[in-house]
Amino acid sequence: MIPQEIKTSDKNEIQGSIELLKNVRGLFLQRGESLSSWCTANGIRLQNACAYLKGERNGEVAKQWRVRIVAAAKGLKI
């Protein structure tokens, strides 16, 4: 079972973690897609997406991508 809740910080930002990466991958798979294929279609390297989701990078660009990736995994359009 894949948890649908995504942890946020006090600033209402999505916190990167290994768990977030696993949840996002699971959500994409539930939708019949993969994180890798989504990254290719949206012009981002999988390696960078994984680093953003794990919280290894936390600059403004990383935070924006993290929100975008999580929204896509949940089937939302932003």
GUTOR-914045 format. One record per residue: residue number from 1; x, y, z of N, C-alpha, C, O, CB in turn; residue in one letter; chain. Coordinates in steps of 0.05 Angstrom, whole numbers. Glycine has a CB too. Example, Ala and Ser with C-alpha at 12.3 -4.5 7.8 and 13.67 -1.06 7.14 Angstrom:
REM residues 2
{pt 1 {264 -114 156} {246 -90 156} {264 -66 156} {285 -66 169} {226 -89 181} A A} {pt 2 {257 -45 142} {273 -21 143} {258 1 157} {268 23 161} {282 -12 114} S A} 
***
This chain:
REM residues 78
{pt 1 {17 -24 0} {0 0 0} {18 25 0} {37 26 15} {-19 0 24} M A} {pt 2 {11 44 -17} {27 68 -19} {13 91 -4} {-10 97 -9} {30 76 -49} I A} {pt 3 {27 103 16} {15 125 30} {10 149 12} {27 155 -5} {32 134 54} P A} {pt 4 {-12 162 15} {-19 185 -2} {-9 212 11} {-9 232 -2} {-49 186 -7} Q A} {pt 5 {-2 211 37} {6 235 50} {35 241 44} {52 224 44} {2 232 81} E A} {pt 6 {41 266 39} {68 276 34} {75 295 57} {59 314 62} {71 289 6} I A} {pt 7 {98 291 70} {105 308 92} {113 336 82} {127 339 62} {129 295 108} K A} {pt 8 {105 356 97} {112 384 91} {126 396 115} {122 386 138} {88 400 82} T A} {pt 9 {142 416 111} {155 430 133} {137 452 144} {114 455 135} {182 442 123} S A} {pt 10 {147 467 163} {132 489 175} {125 510 154} {105 525 156} {147 501 198} D A} {pt 11 {142 512 134} {138 532 113} {120 521 91} {117 533 70} {165 540 100} K A} {pt 12 {107 498 96} {89 485 77} {104 476 51} {93 477 30} {66 503 70} N A} {pt 13 {130 469 55} {145 459 32} {147 429 35} {147 418 57} {174 472 32} E A} {pt 14 {148 415 13} {151 386 13} {179 379 21} {199 389 10} {144 374 -15} I A} {pt 15 {182 362 41} {208 353 51} {218 329 35} {203 310 32} {207 346 81} Q A} {pt 16 {242 331 25} {253 309 10} {263 287 29} {272 293 51} {277 319 -7} G A} {pt 17 {260 262 20} {269 239 36} {269 215 18} {257 215 -3} {251 235 62} S A} {pt 18 {282 194 28} {281 168 13} {252 158 11} {243 148 -9} {298 147 27} I A} {pt 19 {237 163 33} {209 154 34} {192 169 12} {175 157 -1} {196 159 61} E A} {pt 20 {198 195 9} {184 210 -12} {190 198 -39} {172 194 -55} {192 240 -11} L A} {pt 21 {215 192 -45} {222 180 -71} {207 154 -75} {196 149 -96} {253 176 -72} L A} {pt 22 {207 137 -55} {193 111 -57} {163 116 -61} {150 102 -78} {197 94 -32} K A} {pt 23 {151 134 -46} {122 140 -50} {116 150 -77} {96 142 -90} {113 160 -29} N A} {pt 24 {132 168 -87} {128 180 -114} {130 158 -135} {113 157 -154} {148 203 -120} V A} {pt 25 {150 141 -133} {153 119 -153} {128 101 -152} {118 93 -173} {179 102 -146} R A} {pt 26 {119 95 -128} {95 79 -125} {70 91 -137} {54 78 -149} {90 73 -96} G A} {pt 27 {67 117 -132} {44 132 -143} {44 132 -174} {24 128 -187} {43 161 -133} L A} {pt 28 {68 135 -186} {70 134 -215} {63 106 -225} {49 104 -245} {99 142 -224} F A} {pt 29 {73 86 -211} {67 58 -219} {37 52 -218} {26 38 -235} {82 38 -203} L A} {pt 30 {24 63 -197} {-5 59 -195} {-20 72 -218} {-41 63 -226} {-15 72 -168} Q A} {pt 31 {-8 93 -230} {-20 107 -252} {-12 94 -279} {-21 103 -300} {-12 136 -252} R A} {pt 32 {4 73 -278} {13 59 -302} {36 73 -316} {40 69 -340} {-10 57 -321} G A} {pt 33 {51 88 -302} {73 104 -313} {97 99 -295} {95 87 -273} {66 135 -315} E A} {pt 34 {120 108 -303} {144 107 -285} {155 135 -282} {150 153 -298} {165 87 -297} S A} {pt 35 {170 138 -260} {183 164 -255} {202 169 -278} {204 192 -287} {198 164 -228} L A} {pt 36 {216 149 -288} {235 152 -309} {221 163 -335} {232 181 -348} {249 126 -315} S A} {pt 37 {199 151 -342} {185 160 -367} {174 188 -364} {174 204 -383} {162 141 -374} S A} {pt 38 {164 195 -340} {154 222 -335} {177 242 -337} {174 263 -349} {141 224 -307} W A} {pt 39 {200 235 -326} {223 253 -328} {231 258 -357} {236 281 -365} {247 241 -312} C A} {pt 40 {233 237 -372} {240 239 -401} {220 257 -415} {228 275 -431} {241 212 -414} T A} {pt 41 {194 254 -410} {174 270 -423} {174 299 -414} {164 316 -429} {147 257 -418} A A} {pt 42 {185 304 -391} {184 331 -380} {211 345 -379} {214 366 -366} {172 331 -353} N A} {pt 43 {231 334 -392} {257 347 -395} {273 349 -370} {288 369 -367} {252 374 -406} G A} {pt 44 {272 329 -353} {289 329 -329} {303 302 -327} {291 282 -333} {272 335 -303} I A} {pt 45 {328 303 -320} {343 278 -317} {333 263 -292} {328 275 -271} {373 283 -315} R A} {pt 46 {330 237 -294} {321 220 -272} {339 223 -248} {330 224 -225} {320 191 -281} L A} {pt 47 {365 225 -253} {384 228 -231} {379 254 -215} {380 254 -191} {413 229 -243} Q A} {pt 48 {372 276 -229} {366 301 -215} {339 298 -200} {337 307 -177} {365 324 -235} N A} {pt 49 {319 286 -213} {293 283 -200} {296 267 -174} {284 275 -154} {274 269 -219} A A} {pt 50 {311 246 -174} {315 230 -150} {330 246 -129} {322 244 -105} {332 204 -157} C A} {pt 51 {350 262 -136} {364 278 -116} {345 299 -104} {346 304 -80} {388 293 -130} A A} {pt 52 {327 311 -120} {308 330 -110} {289 317 -91} {283 327 -69} {292 344 -133} Y A} {pt 53 {279 293 -98} {259 279 -82} {271 269 -56} {258 268 -35} {247 256 -97} L A} {pt 54 {297 261 -56} {310 252 -32} {319 275 -14} {326 270 9} {334 235 -40} K A} {pt 55 {317 299 -24} {325 322 -8} {355 328 -9} {366 343 8} {317 318 20} G A} {pt 56 {369 316 -28} {398 320 -31} {404 348 -41} {425 359 -37} {410 299 -49} E A} {pt 57 {384 359 -55} {386 387 -65} {361 402 -56} {339 392 -59} {389 387 -97} R A} {pt 58 {365 426 -45} {343 440 -33} {341 470 -42} {329 486 -28} {344 439 -4} N A} {pt 59 {354 477 -64} {352 504 -74} {324 509 -85} {307 491 -85} {373 509 -96} G A} {pt 60 {319 533 -94} {292 540 -104} {284 523 -128} {261 514 -130} {292 570 -112} E A} {pt 61 {302 518 -146} {296 501 -169} {289 473 -161} {269 462 -170} {320 501 -189} V A} {pt 62 {304 462 -142} {298 435 -132} {271 434 -119} {256 415 -123} {320 427 -111} A A} {pt 63 {264 455 -103} {238 455 -90} {215 457 -110} {195 444 -107} {237 480 -70} K A} {pt 64 {219 473 -131} {198 475 -152} {194 449 -166} {172 440 -171} {206 497 -172} Q A} {pt 65 {216 435 -173} {214 409 -186} {201 389 -168} {185 373 -176} {242 399 -195} W A} {pt 66 {208 390 -142} {197 371 -123} {166 373 -122} {152 353 -123} {208 375 -95} R A} {pt 67 {156 398 -121} {127 402 -122} {115 392 -147} {94 379 -147} {121 432 -118} V A} {pt 68 {128 398 -170} {118 390 -196} {117 359 -199} {98 348 -209} {135 402 -218} R A} {pt 69 {138 346 -190} {139 317 -192} {118 304 -174} {104 285 -183} {167 307 -184} I A} {pt 70 {116 313 -150} {96 302 -131} {67 306 -142} {51 288 -141} {98 314 -103} V A} {pt 71 {62 330 -153} {36 336 -164} {30 317 -188} {8 306 -190} {34 365 -174} A A} {pt 72 {50 312 -205} {46 294 -228} {41 266 -218} {24 252 -229} {71 295 -246} A A} {pt 73 {55 257 -197} {52 230 -187} {24 226 -176} {12 205 -178} {72 225 -165} A A} {pt 74 {12 248 -165} {-15 247 -154} {-36 251 -176} {-60 249 -170} {-19 267 -132} K A} {pt 75 {-27 257 -200} {-46 261 -222} {-57 289 -224} {-77 294 -237} {-69 243 -220} G A} {pt 76 {-43 308 -211} {-52 336 -211} {-36 351 -232} {-14 344 -239} {-47 350 -184} L A} {pt 77 {-48 372 -243} {-34 389 -262} {-31 416 -250} {-50 428 -240} {-50 391 -290} K A} {pt 78 {-6 426 -250} {-1 452 -239} {12 470 -260} {18 493 -254} {18 450 -214} I A} 
***
